[in-house]
Amino acid sequence: MSVIILLLIASITVAAIFLIAFLWSVKKGQFDDEMSPPVRILFDDAPNSKKQ
């Protein structure tokens, strides 16, 4: 029974760490760019100056 309690505490701790990391990344603006990912594929890469 003590193993179940230990695993429960460990899983809640890991979940809390991931929740804190997610909230921190949202607060820092990691997910603010909503426009460029869908449009990025429409633009070509810069031409390569080296000819093969």
Residue, then its C-alpha position, 0 to 999 in steps of 0.5 A: m500500500s505504501v508503494i501506491i502512495l509513493l507512486l501517487i505522490a511522484s506522479i502528482t509531483v511530475a505533473a505539477i512540474f510539467l504544469i508549471a513549465f507550461l504556464w511559465s512558457v505561456k507567460k514568457g510568450q512562447f506560443d504568441d506567434e499564431m500567424s507565421p507557422p501556417v504561412r511559412i510554407l508559402f515562402d521559398d527558402a533563400p536561394n543558395s549561392k553555391k552551384q553544384 
